[in-house]
Amino acid sequence: MTPASWLAIMTAATLLTSCRSAPDSSGGATAPPSAPMAAAIGPPEAKRVPHRMESHGAVRIDDYYWMRERSDPAVIAHLEAENAYAEAKLRHTEPLQKQIFDEIVARIPQSDQSVPVRDAGFFWYQRFEPGREYPLYARRKGSLQAAEEIFLDVNELAKGHAYYAVPGVIPNDDGSIVGFAVDTVGRRKYDIHFKDLRSGQMLPDVLDDVTANMAWAADGKTVFYTRQDSDTLRWFQIWRHTLGTSPASDVLVYEEKDEEFNSYVYRSKSKKYVFIHSSQTVADESRVIDASNPTAPPRLLQARERGREYSVDHLRDHFYIRTNDGGSNFRLMSAPEARGDRQSWSEVVPHRKDVFLEGFELFNDWLVLEERGEGLIRLDVRRWDGGEHHSIDFGEPAYVAGLQANPDPDTDVVRYVYSSLTTPRTTYDYDMRTREKTLLKRDDVGGGYDPADYVTERVWAPARDGKRIPVSIVFRKGFVKNGTAPLLLYGYGSYGASMDAAFSFTIPSLLDRGFVYAIAHIRGGQELGREWYEEGRLLNKKNTFTDFIDVAEFLLAGGYSGRDRLFASGGSAGGLLVGAVMNMRPDLWRGVVARVPFVDVITTMLDESIPLTTSEYDEWGNPNDKRYYDYMLSYSPYDQVARAAYPNLLITTGLHDSQVQYWEPAKWLARLRAMNTADTTLLMKTEMEAGHSGTTGRFKRHEETAMIHAFLVDLAKRP
């Protein structure tokens, strides 16, 4: 199901996805030493200020709790000292970093343009110009041969800002006005601006300190938008604004009172309705407003029930509901638009035990299902009149495919995107009647990249409990499985997020230096259906970690790599993964990369003031319940740090990260340093002007990538 606001690069659902300085007198760091001095004096030593925490009669002492104060000069000084130390320790890799950065940039096309999407009488797209970091948003009226109209140049808007993010632009129904959100800090607090494309003028309306989520009503002047709690950042209020009026007079349309739920808005495929959707891990609730009557009160479709999930779209005179009501792998239902409650639902596509229904796209004559079978996406095309259905063939052993922007329901053509570990992102139009594919665009990859130089494999690793774990692997042609190659194993395994085998502009720099790259599709994702997710959350969470270890052992046994040649990487909740496996099997890894890692599980999940906490009780558990407290404590990477020989480690974080607060990795590093018995390098790089996603700019952000790759390659070269 694709929201009708197709031009927004991040949809509402994507935006909601979570994963997760001067001296003081107490002996803290006084200032960041110069890089040569850092190398000489060794790593910064964090002061220890014991902080007592008691839950369920158990006491934990956190020596580094003081790092939580972002405004404390001692905290900033410590982070800057860590940056200086990391820079010094990696200085010898700077030529390699530059070489890798240049390789990555050479693969990224200097000039690039998205495939235009037709809507409201225009072809809309974004493009990049040589040497510029940010996109230009443009359109052509009626035809691709018409004159180009550049209506938003993000490069100009970003001038003077170290960080500048525009998640996308959303036009109203006739394309006369666009709304767009701006974040200049990286904490996902946005201001929404509006531009009149007829006059070319920015409108005075500015919606301050909101989310990037918005949806237009049919009149082209009314917009619904979402506010977050100022502290927890929970999306909890839906407001209505009319252009030309003061935002102070905006109307609160809906407020989500349950602290475990987030709310957002989107427009239906038919454009007839605006949906207000409230969601948490195991329950959903939708309301609708007639888009032509935006002041009408929202109408409830189906009341929330714990354990019942559903999502809704609309076309013609029916609502279409994807739901787990009647089967864990979801089925598709329909309901007359006059009702929409569960009693009015009729089955369209039944539940199937071996097929996970991930999404759908509605057309007047066709229904396209996005499904998973055996861990791989397939697009199943069906006629509404009951004719024979078929799946689109992709032809590679490991890949990712997905529905793209399809705003027009009155067509026989569905647009989808395809990629694999060797095939760059490719966009097709597929004629559902003739079954013919039209290649619209394949990303240009420069720098001498040739997909024929690389080989993809998909294998199944046995888990210790008998389950089979899919693994996607890529290596350079000529690779021999003799146990001598370095291997980077990546994993995530949380929130039901499936980590598919997609192309990366950066990975060839490792493959060309002899690395093997593998993705472990471990439990906690949904690659093998909803059961795969259920077996990797709450009191089953440790399956995620043991799966990753079992995949690593399987790859070692198969000769893909060797002892002291194995590396692990994960970010956000994937940082929890690599942090946990470092504690469980520190001997297994030569080096680990942990990007914005969620590692202080207990303390974070006990603090309801921190963003994401209450809405994630059904992912990790609520530690106010002793059963969950004990279980979470048994794997929390920060709490389980022990005196051991830890592998080399590189951590990245952002000072303004709203999803995983910077202090989690900072505290973790300090405790690891205090307990590590090995002569290994433990480093952390903090982006002082960025958040969870790192720096902005399509080239600049790869400076961090090059640093990470150089760290890995340098370790692999050492005896």
Salt bridges, closest charged atoms under 4 A:
ASP24 OD2 - LYS47 NZ 2.61
GLU54 OE1 - ARG52 NH1 3.06
ASP62 OD2 - LYS667 NZ 2.67
ASP63 OD2 - ARG48 NH2 2.82
GLU82 OE2 - HIS78 NE2 3.73
GLU82 OE2 - ARG673 NH1 2.81
GLU87 OE2 - ARG91 NH2 3.22
GLU94 OE2 - ARG91 NE 3.84
ASP102 OD2 - LYS98 NZ 2.78
GLU103 OE1 - ARG107 NH2 3.86
GLU103 OE2 - ARG513 NH2 2.75
ASP112 OD1 - LYS441 NZ 2.68
ASP119 OD2 - LYS271 NZ 3.26
GLU129 OE2 - ARG127 NH1 3.16
GLU129 OE1 - ARG132 NH1 2.92
GLU148 OE2 - ARG127 NE 2.82
GLU149 OE1 - ARG139 NE 2.78
ASP153 OD2 - ARG132 NH2 3.23
GLU156 OE2 - ARG132 NH2 3.50
GLU156 OE1 - LYS159 NZ 3.07
ASP173 OD2 - ARG267 NH2 2.73
ASP196 OD2 - ARG198 NH2 3.09
ASP205 OD2 - HIS241 NE2 2.75
ASP250 OD1 - HIS241 ND1 2.68
GLU255 OE1 - LYS257 NZ 3.54
GLU256 OE1 - ARG304 NH2 2.69
ASP284 OD1 - HIS277 NE2 2.80
GLU285 OE1 - ARG287 NH1 2.66
GLU285 OE1 - ARG304 NH2 2.79
GLU305 OE1 - ARG308 NH1 2.48
GLU309 OE2 - ARG530 NH2 2.61
ASP317 OD1 - HIS318 ND1 2.77
ASP325 OD2 - ARG308 NE 3.37
ASP325 OD2 - ARG342 NE 2.34
GLU337 OE2 - LYS272 NZ 2.97
GLU337 OE1 - HIS314 NE2 2.68
ASP341 OD2 - ARG339 NH2 2.81
GLU347 OE2 - ARG331 NH1 2.83
GLU358 OE2 - ARG372 NE 2.63
GLU361 OE2 - LYS269 NZ 2.99
GLU371 OE2 - ARG352 NH1 2.85
GLU371 OE1 - ARG378 NE 2.86
ASP380 OD2 - ARG382 NE 2.68
ASP380 OD1 - HIS389 ND1 3.10
ASP385 OD2 - ARG383 NE 2.92
ASP412 OD1 - ARG433 NH2 3.22
ASP429 OD1 - ARG415 NE 2.89
ASP443 OD1 - LYS441 NZ 3.61
ASP453 OD2 - ARG476 NH2 3.79
GLU457 OE2 - LYS481 NZ 3.16
ASP465 OD2 - ARG523 NH1 2.85
ASP500 OD2 - ARG372 NH2 2.64
ASP512 OD1 - ARG476 NH1 2.88
GLU527 OE2 - HIS521 ND1 3.44
GLU531 OE2 - LYS467 NZ 3.45
GLU534 OE2 - ARG530 NE 2.96
GLU534 OE1 - ARG537 NE 2.95
GLU535 OE2 - LYS467 NZ 3.15
GLU535 OE1 - ARG523 NH1 3.16
ASP547 OD1 - ARG523 NH2 2.81
ASP550 OD1 - ARG464 NH2 2.75
GLU553 OE1 - ARG563 NH2 2.89
GLU553 OE2 - ARG585 NH1 2.81
ASP564 OD2 - ARG590 NH1 3.39
ASP587 OD1 - ARG585 NE 2.92
ASP600 OD2 - LYS667 NZ 2.63
ASP607 OD2 - ARG68 NH2 2.64
GLU616 OE1 - ARG20 NE 3.45
ASP618 OD1 - ARG306 NH2 2.37
ASP630 OD2 - LYS626 NZ 2.62
ASP639 OD1 - ARG60 NH1 3.14
ASP657 OD2 - HIS692 ND1 2.71
GLU687 OE2 - LYS685 NZ 3.66
GLU703 OE1 - LYS700 NZ 3.55
ASP714 OD2 - HIS92 NE2 3.05
ASP714 OD2 - ARG718 NH2 2.71
